Amino acid sequence: MAAKTVLNYLPRKSVVHQLTGTTKLAFFLLFTFASMITYNTWVLLGLMAVSFAAFKLSHIKIKEVSFMLVFMLVFLILNDLFIFLFDPNQGTTLYGTRTVLCHLFWRYDVTAEQLFYMFNISLKYFVALPVAILFISATDPSEFAASLNSIGVSYKIGYSVAIALRYIPDIQRDYHSISQAQQARGVELGRSEPFFKRLKNSVNILLPLILTSLNRIDVISNAMELRGFGKGSKRTWYVRRPFARRDFIALALGAALLLVSLAVTIKFGRFYNLFV
């Protein structure tokens, strides 16, 4: 059975894939800044709608990125939990009111303000992560390297990033193959085994995986050195494409979203206060 990989390029025929790497990188940065500078609920809801619409346009299926979505949800739950544990009154401090819904123990009261604050924190994850996943899944690694170089990043760094992105699926496939080989030898890694036993048996996969990775790195390094990579001060990119009308529309949309977020933040503040 083929190994299921995550964080890899998923080619599709969509308007998102047709955008140049430079456009996708610029839109990702503009969109990320727009979501970072505000906690206004209405702005975040609008950005989330744009994020989901872009994901829909990409024709990438949710099941293809389900691992990252589950990981995000687990991380989000842990983040909200620790926010509440370390400072259960952060919401009341920010919004200036205190509406106690129920008392748990000691200093821990569940307040409407704290829940609303954590809701806004959660919204920021739902805004940013789909675009981040989309950027990785809809951008060819070589085109991403070209886009980094187009904004002033050294082509050596850009090419290293491209190789790293291409290498992630290979590592996952190697892990899957080594895991299957170990299970064929009687090393149990199935869910029927206790967690700590599975964790202990997984260590048997790490050494061959590390050795395989080091060998592949050595092969790639030697091949690049023999071809004289890095000798010149610049290079041309086979995958770089000229800007089209759709690229300018995407950049204008990203800039407009950032300006709206800035304008709302400056005029009404970073936080939308539901309790006044």
C-alpha positions in Angstrom: 0.0 0.0 0.0 1.4 3.4 -0.9 2.4 5.6 1.9 0.2 8.6 2.7 2.2 11.8 2.8 1.5 15.2 4.2 2.9 18.7 3.5 3.6 17.9 -0.1 2.7 19.5 -3.4 -0.7 18.4 -4.8 -1.0 19.4 -8.5 -4.4 20.4 -9.6 -6.0 22.3 -12.4 -7.3 25.3 -10.5 -7.0 29.1 -10.5 -4.9 28.9 -7.3 -2.3 26.6 -8.9 -2.1 28.8 -11.9 -0.9 31.8 -9.9 2.8 32.3 -9.9 4.9 31.3 -6.9 5.7 35.0 -6.2 2.0 35.9 -6.1 1.2 33.1 -3.7 4.0 34.0 -1.4 3.1 37.7 -1.4 -0.6 36.9 -0.8 0.3 34.5 2.0 2.4 37.2 3.7 -0.3 39.9 3.2 -3.0 37.6 4.5 -1.0 36.5 7.4 -0.2 40.1 8.5 -3.9 41.0 8.1 -4.9 38.2 10.5 -2.1 38.9 13.0 -2.7 42.5 13.7 -6.4 42.2 14.7 -8.6 40.4 17.1 -11.8 42.0 15.8 -14.3 39.2 15.4 -16.0 40.5 12.3 -12.7 41.0 10.5 -11.5 37.5 11.4 -14.8 36.0 10.2 -14.4 37.9 6.9 -10.8 36.6 6.5 -11.9 33.1 7.4 -14.5 33.3 4.6 -11.8 34.3 2.1 -9.5 31.6 3.4 -12.2 28.9 3.0 -13.1 30.2 -0.5 -9.5 30.0 -1.6 -9.3 26.5 -0.3 -12.4 25.6 -2.2 -11.0 27.1 -5.4 -7.9 25.0 -5.1 -9.8 21.7 -5.6 -7.7 20.2 -2.8 -9.8 17.7 -0.9 -10.1 17.9 2.9 -9.1 14.3 3.3 -5.8 15.0 1.6 -4.8 17.4 4.3 -6.8 15.8 7.1 -3.6 15.0 9.2 -2.7 18.7 9.4 -6.3 19.7 10.2 -6.5 17.2 13.0 -3.1 18.3 14.3 -4.4 21.9 14.2 -7.4 21.0 16.2 -5.4 19.2 18.9 -3.0 22.1 19.1 -5.9 24.6 19.2 -7.5 22.7 22.1 -4.3 22.5 24.0 -3.6 26.2 23.4 -7.1 27.3 24.7 -6.7 25.0 27.7 -3.3 26.5 28.7 -4.6 30.0 28.1 -7.4 29.3 30.6 -5.1 27.5 33.1 -2.5 30.2 33.2 -4.8 33.3 33.0 -8.5 32.6 33.4 -9.2 36.3 33.7 -7.5 37.5 30.5 -10.8 38.1 28.8 -12.3 40.1 31.7 -9.1 42.3 31.7 -9.4 43.0 28.0 -13.1 43.7 27.8 -13.5 45.4 31.2 -16.5 43.4 32.4 -17.0 40.1 34.2 -19.9 37.8 33.5 -19.5 34.6 35.5 -21.2 31.6 33.9 -20.1 29.0 36.4 -17.4 28.5 39.1 -15.0 25.5 38.8 -12.5 25.7 41.6 -10.1 28.0 43.3 -9.7 31.1 41.1 -11.1 29.4 38.0 -14.4 30.9 36.9 -15.8 30.3 33.5 -16.7 33.8 32.2 -18.4 34.9 29.0 -15.5 37.3 28.4 -12.9 34.6 28.6 -14.8 32.3 26.3 -15.2 35.1 23.8 -11.5 35.8 23.9 -10.6 32.2 23.4 -13.1 32.1 20.5 -11.3 34.9 18.8 -8.0 33.1 19.4 -9.4 30.0 17.7 -10.7 32.1 14.8 -7.1 33.2 14.1 -6.1 29.6 13.7 -9.0 28.9 11.3 -8.1 32.0 9.3 -4.3 31.3 9.0 -4.0 27.6 8.7 -6.0 26.9 5.6 -4.0 29.5 3.7 -0.7 28.1 5.0 -1.7 24.5 4.0 -2.9 25.8 0.6 0.4 27.7 0.0 2.4 24.5 0.6 0.1 22.2 -1.2 -0.5 24.4 -4.3 3.0 25.6 -4.8 5.6 23.6 -6.7 8.8 23.6 -4.6 11.0 24.8 -7.5 8.5 27.6 -8.2 8.6 28.5 -4.5 12.4 28.7 -4.7 12.1 31.0 -7.7 9.6 33.2 -5.8 11.9 33.5 -2.8 14.7 34.5 -5.1 12.5 37.1 -6.8 12.0 39.0 -3.5 15.7 39.1 -2.7 16.4 35.8 -1.0 19.7 34.2 -2.1 19.1 31.5 -4.7 21.2 29.1 -2.6 18.8 29.5 0.3 15.7 29.3 -2.0 17.0 26.1 -3.6 17.8 24.6 -0.2 14.2 25.3 0.9 12.9 23.7 -2.4 15.0 20.5 -1.8 13.8 20.4 1.8 10.1 20.6 0.7 10.7 17.8 -1.9 12.5 15.7 0.8 9.6 15.7 3.3 7.4 13.2 1.3 10.5 11.1 0.7 11.1 10.9 4.5 7.5 9.9 5.0 7.7 7.2 2.4 11.0 5.9 3.9 9.4 5.8 7.3 6.4 3.9 6.0 8.7 1.3 4.2 10.9 0.8 7.2 7.8 0.5 9.4 6.4 -2.2 7.1 9.7 -4.1 7.1 10.0 -4.0 10.9 6.4 -5.2 11.3 7.2 -8.1 8.9 10.0 -9.0 11.3 7.6 -9.2 14.2 8.0 -5.7 15.7 4.4 -4.7 16.5 3.4 -1.1 15.8 -0.3 -1.5 15.5 -2.9 0.2 17.5 -3.7 -3.0 19.4 -0.4 -2.7 21.2 0.0 -0.5 24.3 1.1 3.1 23.6 4.5 2.9 25.4 5.3 -0.4 23.7 4.6 1.1 20.3 6.7 4.1 21.2 9.6 1.8 22.2 9.3 -0.2 19.0 9.2 3.0 16.9 12.7 3.7 18.1 13.8 0.7 15.9 12.7 2.7 12.9 14.7 5.8 13.7 18.2 4.5 13.2 17.7 3.1 9.6 15.7 6.2 8.8 18.5 8.5 9.9 21.1 6.4 8.0 19.0 6.5 4.9 18.5 10.2 5.2 22.2 10.9 5.7 23.1 8.8 2.7 20.5 10.6 0.5 21.9 14.0 1.7 25.4 12.9 0.8 24.3 11.9 -2.7 22.5 15.2 -3.3 25.4 17.2 -1.9 27.9 15.4 -4.1 25.7 15.8 -7.2 25.3 19.5 -6.6 29.0 20.0 -6.0 29.9 18.2 -9.2 27.6 20.4 -11.2 29.1 23.5 -9.7 26.1 24.7 -7.8 26.7 28.0 -6.0 29.6 29.1 -8.1 27.8 32.0 -9.7 26.2 35.1 -8.0 22.8 34.4 -9.6 20.9 31.9 -11.7 18.0 31.6 -14.0 14.8 29.7 -13.1 13.1 27.3 -15.6 9.8 27.4 -13.7 9.5 31.2 -13.2 6.5 32.6 -15.0 5.5 36.1 -16.0 2.7 37.8 -14.1 -0.8 37.5 -15.6 -4.0 39.3 -14.8 -5.0 36.8 -12.2 -1.8 37.5 -10.3 -2.5 41.2 -10.1 -6.1 40.5 -8.9 -4.8 38.2 -6.2 -2.2 40.8 -5.0 -4.8 43.5 -5.0 -7.1 41.4 -2.9 -4.3 40.6 -0.4 -3.4 44.3 -0.1 -7.1 45.3 0.2 -7.6 42.8 3.1 -4.5 44.1 4.9 -5.7 47.7 4.5 -9.2 46.8 5.8 -7.7 45.0 8.8 -5.4 48.0 9.5 -8.2 50.5 9.1 -10.6 48.7 11.4 -7.8 48.2 14.0 -6.9 51.8 14.0 -10.4 53.1 14.1 -12.1 50.6 16.5 -9.1 49.0 18.2 -7.7 45.5 18.0 -10.6 43.9 20.0 -14.3 43.9 19.3 -16.0 44.3 22.6 -19.3 42.4 22.7 -20.0 43.3 26.3 -20.5 47.1 26.0 
